[in-house]
Amino acid sequence: MDNLMQLPISSSSDQQSFPVVGIVTPVRNRREWTLGFANMVARQDYPIFNLYIVDSHSTDGTPEALADLNLPFLRVISAPDSSYWSGATNFGVKQALLDGCEYILTINDDAIIMDDYLSRLIASVVKTDAKIIGSVVAYVDNPGRLWGVGAHNGWNDGAFLQLSMAGLWDDAVPFTSDSALLPVNYLCGNGSLFHRTVFEQIGLYDDRWTPHYHGDSELTMRAERAGIARWVSPAARVYNRFSEVADGGFAKRNLRFFSLKSANYAKATLYVLDKYCPPDLKIKALVRYYAKYIHQQDWRQWSKMLRVAAFMSTDQERRSASLSHFLPSTDQHLSIIADLEILLSLPDREFVVMAYAYLLRRAASDEEYAGYIHALAAGHPRENIIEGFLKSGEFDNIHGSLRTFMLTLLRLRASEELVADGLLMSSKEDWIVKHILENRLPPSLSDLLVWMAADKPVLEKQMVLDKRLKIYMNIDVLCMAMVDPKAATGVHRYVSNLLWTIADDDGVDVILFHSPRLAESCAQLIRRKGIPAHLKFAAPWEKPEMGLVFYPYFPLEGCDQRFSALRTVMTVCDIFPLTNPEWFSSEAVAAFRRQMHGLSAADHIICISKATQDHIRHILPGLSATMSFAHLGVTSPPSREASTWATGQSKPYFLCVGTIEPRKNLSSVISAMKLLSEEGVNDLEMLVVGQEGWSITSSELGKLAGHAAPKIKFLGRVDDDTLWHLYAGAVCTVFPSLAEGFGFPIVESFAAGTPVITGNGSSMAEIAAQGAILVDPLNVEEIAAAIRLLSTRDDVRTSLGREAAQVVGNFTWEKCAAEHLTVFKTLPPLDVDCGSEDGIAAGAVGG
């Protein structure tokens, strides 16, 4: 941790002492939890303490039930019902200080503690004389999983008020011993122990600015400024009643907190940002914090953020604002007028950061910010920068329908003469602009409502009913590949090619969505033009009742509940982690089993081969979803001519393509290569293309080759153009996988006119019925014999290559997309009986 605090000096006395501890717990209307917590405190083996339960006017009988416990150490303090956590806690802290308690522990009634918790915590204090010590907080429903070990601020990344070590497992945390203390930046609450001198030196919890959230973090930030060290005791463990699903960072409840929609949460967060963040990082931290949680379409929250940025950019002595200053108009067009004025008034650095946030709905990289800040310093007009953003494809993807209106407003600032650019505004926008020209100020909301009531027939004529089938398509796979290159696998290729192909179909309206935590990755995807620019995203509040939802792979965070009223179509590529876990890491197997929970929500499952469809039916016979299959496509190679310049190869070679992992079975091919070398086949080389996966590395595989190792080259990942040249120049492609859902290298090799040697099981026999030699993938002699045949018999190789070039026409993205669209367009709505066992006849989709 970025904490250079020195360990406190240990107490010189060998005899253990037992300071009096005041335990302060605020409660309100959680009777059972409060009683349970009080009884847990009663079972503590520490000898002397007081429990101050501060009740904020509970109406469920909590104070009376506490009195019935007749606990000698318990004192119930009444607080006003308007008291939030910090205010109520302060009542208890004050009383503990008056009663002479040496240490004060603030802890919630949702905490679960073991009988020796207090003894362990105080033992750490006595040994070290530390003044502030927090507890390790863990999930009670997920043993060994940590909720947080202190908190930290990463201002530049927008990672402030963040739990440290959140989500890690015990064995990943440097807990050296129970007696050692871990230095932390700040505390995260629920089990915070303070020496009384801390409150006497820096004051109580800030119940004005952190009334309910981040109280412990703010208090310990004050402590840092006062030079008081902060620690966590590994010996002291608190289990909270939160669950990762219901209370994690991307749970619905917390998404509201993290998106400026909860006043209590936003108040504390923004106060900490304003008070403790370095001035030059404030607005960047603001945007990078909230951009992860505010959906692109949630325009009012972005407008609020702009107003917050303006307030924070103002010098302290010049600030003057009421709550209304932070609330935009309820009409988006009227809000835009004010928003542009606010944006243009910001200092240079803040203007650039908020231009990205407000117009493109995202944070940007430091390099992007620096480029525009330099342009402003060189005299580039702000209006020109905004105009460039408005004309970008990225803006069009988010809210392109507003472009003309916003461009018009920019031009109105410079001149009262509007230059027509061939784009039309809506009648509402046109009326607003005319009002500004005639009155030199924008209309009020009441003016606008009067006009809308009078012009209702015109507005109704503009509403055209779109009867196209709406397909809500999940793009988690595409987003994940932006930050993790290993995610750019065959599944990624399938999702990308399918999306680009069906997006051109005039009979459907494709609307995109992704898991909330992938918002930043999606912004990168849009910037890199990884999706068709004309497609829109589903609004966060949208709950459509018409159309269908399509998951081309298991979503990152489960099925999106916004689309629960729609038919659900899912693609399953294979289920090998379920049936053959030995081929995968234990983490991958566990993750896949959890992902499969989503199949229970599927109305129809599309498989990428008939072999996969048959496998699922055999292993999961109870699935209620109908099924079909659709073969994947292959992109045409740029050229069918091999290039020694591109491959760097002068000797003949065969090619292996795929991730280096047990299922791909490269060890059998290496053994075959070794056998061929022993038989005197000396001029043939083996090239391997693919990233390393798990369990075995390329260097380990190379050692298996023995004397044949110099003839085996591991190329790692290569670009598409190089791969096509490698395919075209190869004697053959050897694809010995033990099992596949489809087998991209087979059809890619076919597209290059190169024959294939592949396994005789799962989808490979189905895909490679022609243009290939099928072998037992575990029979080294069979593989060696097939390679020898193709490397020595030009006639056989030419004949199979001709077959391969002919059969590849069966594998196009247009055909794949057409088969998907047949499913989409013939799937009955939820209130229609599917009829036969397969609903949609499998023979009609995918053969």
N, C-alpha and C positions, 0 to 999 in steps of 0.2 A: 504493500500500500504506500501511497505517497504521503507518508507520515513519519517525520524524523524525530518524534518524541522519544525521550529516554525513558526506560523503565523506571518506575518509582522506586525509591530506596526502601528495602524491606525493613520491617519493624525489628528493632534490636532485641526485643524481649523474646525469650524462648517459650514463655508461657502464653497460651492462647487467651485472648481477651474476647469479650462478647459485648460489643457496643449495642446500644438500644436502637432498634430499627423501626421507623414509622412506615407502614405500608399504606399507600394511598391509592384508592380505587374508585373512580367515578362510575356511577350506574344510573340507568333509567329504563324502567319497564322491561327488564330481562330477569325476572324473578328466579327462574330455575338456574340460569347460569350464575347469577349472583350468589345464591345459596350454595351452589356447588363449589364456587370459588372460595367462599368463606369456610366451608368444611375442609377444603384442601389446605387452606392456611392453618386451620386448627390441627392438622396432622403434621405440621412442620416440626422437625426435631431440633430446631434452633430454640434456645431457651427463653429469649426475651425480646418481645416486639409488641407494637400496637398496630391494629388494623383500623384505618380510617376509611369507611365506605361513605362516599359523598353522593347522596341521592338527590337527583334533580327532579323532584316532584313526581315520582313514579305513581301510577294509578293502578298498578296490578298487585298491590299488597306487599311490595318488596320490603319497606321499612318494618312493617309488623312481623313479617316472617323472619327477618333478621333478628328482631328482638326476642322472638321465641327460641332462637338458638342458644341464648343465654351464654354467650362466649365472653369471658372476662376481659379479653384483650380488644374487643370490638367496640368501636364507637361509630354510630351512624350520625352523619352531619347532613343537615338539610340545606340544599342550595336552590336558588330560584329555577323554575322550569325553563328559563331562557338561557341557562348556563350550558355551554357546550363543553367539550372535553377539557380544554385548557382552563376555563373559568372554574369548573367544578374541581379539577385537580388542585388548583391554587388554594381553594378553601381548605382542602385536606393538608396541603403542604404548610400553610400558615399555622394550622393547629398542631402539626407535628413539631414545627419549630418552637412554638410556645410551650409544648410539653417537654422540650429538651432532647428530642431524638437526635442522635449523632448522625445517623444515616437515614435517608428517605428513599424508599423504593416506590416508583410509580409504575403501576401495572394494571391491565384491564381485567374485567371479569370474564372475558372470553378466553383467558389464559388457562392452560392446564399445566400444573407443576407437580413434580415428584416430592415426596416427603422430605428429602434432604436438599431441596433446591436452595432455600435460604441459607442453610449451613454452608453449602458449597460457594455461594456467592460471597458471603461475608468472609469466608476463609481466604478468598482471593484478595479481599480488601485488607484484611489484617496483615497478611504476609507482605503486601506491597505498599500500603499506605496510599493507594490510588484514591483520587477524589471523584472520578466519574467512571463507572463500569456498567456496561450493558450486558445483556444476555444473548446467547445464541437462540434465535427463534426458528422453529421448525414446524412443518405441517404435521398435524396429528393424524391425518388420514393417509399419509404417505411416508411411513417411517424411513428415516435416513435422508429425507429431502429437506433442504434448508429453505426457509422463507426469506431470511436475511440475517447477515452478521454485520451490523452497523450500516452506515450509509455513506455516500460520497457525492461529490460534485465534479462533473466533467464539463465545464462551461462551454468550451469550444465545440464539443460534440452535441450540446443540448442534453447531456446526460447528467442533469442535476437532480438532487433529492432522490437519488436512485439507491435501491437496496444493494448492498455489497454481497457478493456470493449468492445472489438469489437464484434458486433453482438448482444449485449444485448439490451433489451428494456428499455425505460426511467424508468419504475417503478421498475427495478431491480438495479438501480444505486443510491448510497447514496447522492442524491442532497438535502441537508438539507434546503437550501434557496438560493435565487438569490444572496444575498450579501456574502454568505460564499464562500471560496475558497477551492478547492480540491488540496491537495499536490499530485504531480506526479513525477515520476522518470525523464521523459524527455518529450519533445513535439513531436508531430507527424506531424506537419505542417498544412498549410492552416488555417491561423488565429492566427499567433504567434506574440505577442506584446512584445517588448523589450524596456527597458529604454536605452537611448543613452549611459549611462555609461557601459552597458554590452558590446557593441561593442568596446568601448574605452579600456575596461579592458582585454577582451579575443580575440578580433579581429573579422573579418567578417566571413561569411560562407566559408568553405574550398572548393574552386572551383577546386582544383586539385584532391582531393581524394573523394569528394562527389559532383561531378559536377551536378548530376541530381536527385539523390535519397538520402534520409536519411540526407539531409542537416540540417534540424531543430533538428533532434535527435542528430547528432554529435555535433552541436553547444551547445546544452544544456547539453551534457556530459562534454564538456569543462567547461561549467558554473558550473557544479557540482564539478569539481576538483578545481574550483576557489572559491567555497563556496557560490555560488549564488543560492538561492532557486528557485524552479520551481513550478508553480501552473496552474490550469485550472479554469476558471470562469464558473460556471453552467449557469450564466445569458447570456453568449455570445454564440450564436448558429450559426454555419455555416452549410449549407446544400450543400454537393457536388453533382456533376452530375454523380457520379459513381452509378452503380447498383450492387447489391450483385451477381447476376448471371454473369454479364459481367466482373466485376472487383474484385470479391472476391478472397480469397487466392488461390482457386483451379480453377479459371477461366483459360482458355488457355493462355491468355496474361500473367498472373502472374506466371503460371507454367513455362513459359520460363524464366521470371526474376529470379525465385527461384531455377533454376537448372544449374547455371553457364553458361547459354547460352547468357545472355545479359552482355556485357562487362561493360557497365555503371553501371548496378545494382550490378554485382559481385565486381567491383572495390570498391564501397562504402561499401558494406557489409563486404568484407574481410578486408578493412582498419579499420573499426570500431572494428571488431573482434581482429585484430592484436594489435591495440592501447589500447583498453579499457578492454579486457578480461584478467583475471588473467592467467599468463603463464601456470599453470598446468592444466587449463581447455580449452585452446585454441582449440586443435585438437578434443577433445570430443565435444565441442560446434559446431565446424565446421561440424562434421559428423552428429550430431543429428539435426542440422538445415537443412542440405541439403538432408539427407536421406528420409525426408518426401516427397520430390518433384522429386527426380531423379528416374526414372523407372529402375528396375533391369537390363533390357537389354541395357540401354544406356551407353555402356562401355566407350566411350570417356569422358563422364562427370565424371565418377568415376576415370578415369585415370588422368583427370585434378585435381580432388580433392586431389589425392595422391601427385601430384607435388606441390600443394598449401601447403599441410601439411609439406612437406619437407622444403619448403621455410620458413614457420612460425616456424619450429623447429630449424632453424639456428639462432645463435646469431646475433644481429643487426649489429655488426661491421664486421661480416664475410659474410654478404649477398651480393650477386652479381648475378643478373639474368636479362635476357631480356625476352620479351614476348614469344619468341620461347621456353624458358625453361618450360613454362606452357602448351604447346600444344603437345599432343602425336602424334605419327605417325598416318597417316590415315589408315594404315594397322594394324589390331588388333594384329596379331601375333608378329609383330615387336615391337608394343607398349608394349606387355606383357614382352618381354625381358628386356626392360628398366624399366618397372614398378616393376618387382621383385627386381632389383638392388636397386631401390629407397626405396622400402618397407623394405628391409633387412638392409638398412643404417640408419634407423630412431632410435632415442632413445627408450628405452624399452617401456615406457608408450605410446608413439605415435605409435610405431610399433604395439602394440596390438590393439589399436583403429582402425588403418588403415587396419590391417589384416581383421578384421570383415567387414569394409567398402568396401575394394577393392575386397575381395574374396567372401564374403557372401552378399554383397550389402545391408548392414544394419548397424544401430547402435546397440550396445549391452547394457545390464544392467551393473550397476556398479559392481555387483557380478561377472559377466562373465569377465569383464576387470580385476578385482582384481585377479582372479584365474590364468590367464595367466601371469600377471605381477609377481606374486609370483613364478610361474614356471621358468620364466626367471632369477629371482634373485637366484633361486636354481641351476642354470646352465643348464637348459633345452635348447637345441639348437633351434634357430629360425627356421631353415629349417624343423625341426621335427614338430613344431607348424603349419607351413604352410602346410606341407604334411598332417597333420591331418585334416585341413580344406578342402584340396583338395579331400580327400577321404570321406568326409561327404556327407550324402544324401542331405543336404541343398545346398551344392555347385553343386551337380549333377542336382538338380532341376533348377538351374539358368543357368549354362553353362557347364554341364558335359562333353560335347564333347571336351573341352579344357584340361581336366584333365591330359591325358597322356603327352601332349606337355609340360604342366607346371611342372609335376613331372620330366620329362626328363631334363628340364632346371635346376631344383634344383640339380639333380644328376651330371650334367655337372660342377656345381660349385665345387663339392667335388672331382670329378674324371673324367678323360677323357674316362674311361671304362664304358660303359653303360650296365646296367643289364636289360635284357628283363623281363618284367612282364606279358607277354601274351597279352598285349593290343597294338593295332596297331595305328599308327599315319596316318594322311592323307599324300598324296604325297607332298603337300606343306610343312607340318610340318617336314616331313622327310628330305626334301631338305634343310630347314633352319638349322636343327640340324647338318647335314653333313657339311654345310658351316661353322658353328661355329667350328666344330672339325678340319676342314682343315685349316681355316684361323685365328683361335683364336679370332675371333670377329664376331658379327652378320652381316648379309648382309644389304646393304642399300636398300631403297625402289626401286631405279632404278635397282639394281641387281635382286630384286625379280620380278619386272615387266618384265624384259628380260626373266627370267626363265619361268614365267607364259605364256608369248606369245609363247615360244618354246614348252611348255608342254601342250598346250591347248587340244589336243585330249585326253590325259590322264585325265585331269580334267573333260572333258565332260562325260567320261565313269563313273566317280564317281557320277554323278548327276542322281539319280534314281527318276523317277516321282512317287509320292505317290498318288494313285488314291482313297485312302480312303476318306470317307466323313469327312470334317473338321467341328467340332462343337465347336464354341467359347462360353464357358460357364462362366457366371458371378458367382462369389463366394462371393459377398458382405456379405451375411448372415453368412457365415462361419467366415469371418474376423471379423465382428462386435462382434461375441460371444467371441472372444479372450479378449476383453476389457470390455464387458458388459455381465455378466452371465445371465441376464434376456433375452438376445437375443437367448439363447440356448433353444428355444421352439420347438414345433412340426414342424414348418417350417424348423428350423435348422436340425432336425433329417431327414426330407425328403430330403433336399439338400445334406446332407452328405452321406446318404445311397445310394441315386441315383447316385451321383458322383462316389463312390467307385465301384458301380455295372457296370455302363456303361463304366468306364475306362478300364475294362477287355475285352470289345468287340473288336475283331480284325478288325471289319469292319468299325470302326470309329476312328478318330484321335481327341481326346478331348484336346482343348487348353484353358487355363484358363485366366481370366482377372478380375480386380476389380476396383472400383472407386479409383481415385488417393489419396484421403485423407486416405485410408485404407492401405497404403503401410506398415506402421509399424505393424499394426495388422496382415497383411498377412505374414510378417516375423515371427511373433510369431506362426502363424498357421503352417508354414513350419517347424519351430523348433520342434513343438510338434507332427509332423508327422500327421497332420490333413487332408492331401490330399495325394493321391498316388504319390510316389516319382518320378515316370517316366514321369509325366505330365509336360508340358512346359507352359510358359506364353506367351501371345501375346506381340510382341514388340510394344513400344509406337508409332513408326512411321508406323506400319503395317496397311494397308488398304486393306484387302483381298477382292477379287472379287468372290471367290468360297467358298461354304460351307454355314453354317447358324449360327446365333447367338441365344443363348438360355439364357433367364433370368428366373431362377426357382423361383424368387420372384422379386418384384419391386426393381430396383437398387437404391443405396443411392443417386446418383447424376444424375439420368436420364439416358437415353439410350446413350451408347458410340457411338460417331459419326464415329469412325474408322470403324464400321461395317454397315454403312448406305447402302452399296451396297448389303447386304445379306438379305435373308429372316429372319424374326424375330419371334421366338417362345417364348411365355411367359406362365408361370404358374400363375393361380389365385386360391388361396385357398378358399377365400370367399369375399363377398362385404358387410359384415354386418356394418362396420363403415359408409357406404353410406346409407344403408336402415334402420338401427337402431342405430342412433348416441347416443341415450340415454344409450346404453350399454358401451360407451367408454368415455374417457376424451376428452375435447374439443380440446386439442393439438393433440391427436391421430387421431381424426376425420379430422382435418385440414390437417395433414400430409398425411393421406390416400387419401384424395381428390386430393392432389398434385401428389401423386405417381401414381394415376390412369391416369394421363395425358399420361403416357407411353403406354397405351393400344391403342392409336391411331396409334402407330408405329408397332403394332403386326400384323403379317400375319396369325398366328395361335395361339389359346389360349388353353392350356391344363388345365382342371379343375381336382380337386382331388376327385370329386364325380359327379354323374349325377345330384344330387340335386343342386350342385353349378352351373353346366352348365345350367340347366333349369332356375335357379334364375337369372343368368347373362343375358340370352336371354330375360327374361321377363322385367328386369329393364333397360337393355341397348339394346333395339332391333335394334338400328342403327349401332351397331358395324360391321365393314366390315370383321373382322377376322373370319376365319373358327374356329370351336371348336370341341374338343373331350374331353373325360375324361379318367383318369387312376387312379384306386384305389391305395392307398399307401400300403406299406408292413409293416411287423412287424418282428423284430428280434426274433429268437427262444430263449426262456428262458434257462438259464444254467441248471436248474433242475425243475422238476414238483413237488418236495416234499417241503411242507411247513416246515419252521424251526422256532421253538419258540425261539431259540437263536437269530436268525436274527431279528425277529419282536418284541421280548420281550412281546408277547401277550400270556396270558393263557386263557382268556375268548374269546368266539366267537365274531367276529366283521365283519362289512361290510366296504368297502373301497370306498372313494371318491378321485379322482385324477384330478387335474387341477388347473390353476391359480385362486387365490382368487379374483374374480371380479364379477360384477353384472350378466354378461351373463352366468356364470357357475351355477348360481341359487342354491348355497349351502343353502340359507336361507330356501328354501322349504324342503330340506332334514332334516335340523335341526328341523324345525317344525314337520316333520314326526317322527323324533326321540323323540321329546317331547311328541307327541301323543302316541307313542308306550310305552313310560315310564309310562304315565298316565294309560294305559291299562294293566299294570302289566308285560310288557316285560322288565325284569330287568337285565338279564345276557348278553345282547347284547351291544357291544360298536361300536362307529363310529370313524374311523380313516380317517384323511384328509391329503393327500400329495399334496404339491404344494406351490410355492412361492406367496407372496402377490403381487397383481396387483395394482388396484386403487379403489377408492370410498368406499371400505369397508375392514376392517382388520379382522384377525382371532379373536382378542380379542372382537371386536364388534359383530362378529357372535356368539361367545361363550356366550355373554350376552343374545342373543335371545333364548338360550336353556333353561334358567330358571333352574329348579330343575334337568334337564337332563344334565346340563353342565359337571359334573364329568365324564360322559360316552363318551364325545367327546374329541378327542385328535388331535391337529394340529401338524403335524410332520415337516412341511416346506419341503424344497427340500431334497430328499434322493438319494443315489447312485443307479445305475441300479440294482445291485445285491439285495439290500434291497427291492427295489420296486417289483422285481419279486417274492421274498418270501412273500411280503405282498399280492400280487395278489393271489398267490397259496394258502395261508392260509385263505383267506377271504371266508365268507359265500356267498358273492356276491359282485360285484362292482356296485355302484350306480352312474350313470352319468346323472344328471338331467338337462344338459345344455339346454338353451332356443333355441339355434341354433348352428350348427357346419358346417364347411366345409368338415370335414371328421370324426374325433373322435378317436384319437389314443388310449385312455384308453379302448375303447370297444374291439378293436382287440388285445390289449395287454392282457386284461383279458381273452379273448378267448384263446390266446396262452398258458395261464396258466391253462386252463381247468376250469375256473371259470365263472359262468353265470353272466349276466348283467341286471340291471334295467336301462332303459334309456328313453329319450323323444321320442315321436312319430312323431316328425317333422324333417324337413331339411334332412341332410344326415344320421341321426341316424337310422331312419326307414329303410333306404337303406342298411346300413352297418350291422345292427343288426336284419336282417330278421329272423334269427335263433339263438338259444342260448341265447335269451334275452326275457325279459318282457317289452313291450312298455307301457308307461304311459303318461298321460298329465302332463308335468313338473310343472305346476302351481297348480295341484290338490294334496294337501297334503295327503288326505285320500287315493288316488290311490297309491301314493308312499309308504305310511305306510303299506297298504295292501300287496303290492308286497314284501316289506322287510319281513313282518310277514310270508308270504307264504314260501319264500325261507329259512327263519331261522327255520321254524318248520316242513317242509316237505322234508325229505331227498330224497324221490323218485323224486320229482319235480326238486330239485336242481341237483341231479345226472343226470337226463335226459337232462336238459338244458346244464349242463357242458359237456356232451357227444356231444351234437349238436355243442357247441362252439368249442370243440377240432377238430371237423370235418370241420366246415366252415372256420376255420382260414387258411386252405390251400389255400383259394382263395386270401389271402392277403400276398404276398411275394414280396420282393424287386426285385427279378428276373423277376417276371411278370410285376411289375410296370416299370422296366427299359425296358423290351421288348416292352411295349406299347408306351413308349416315343420314342424308336428307330424306331418303325413303323412310327410314325409321322415324325421324322427327315428324314428318308430314302425315304419317299413317298411325302414329301412336294415339289412341283415344284419350280424351280428357278424363279427369279423375272420376267423374260420375258415370262413365260408360264401362260396361263389363268387357273385359279383354277377350272373352270367348274361349278359344281353343287354348291348349296347354302353352303354346308358344306365342299366342296373341298374333304377332306378326310372323308369318311363315318364314322359317329360317332359310328355306330355299329361295325366297324372294330377295333376301338380303345376304349377300356374301355367298351365293350359290347353294 
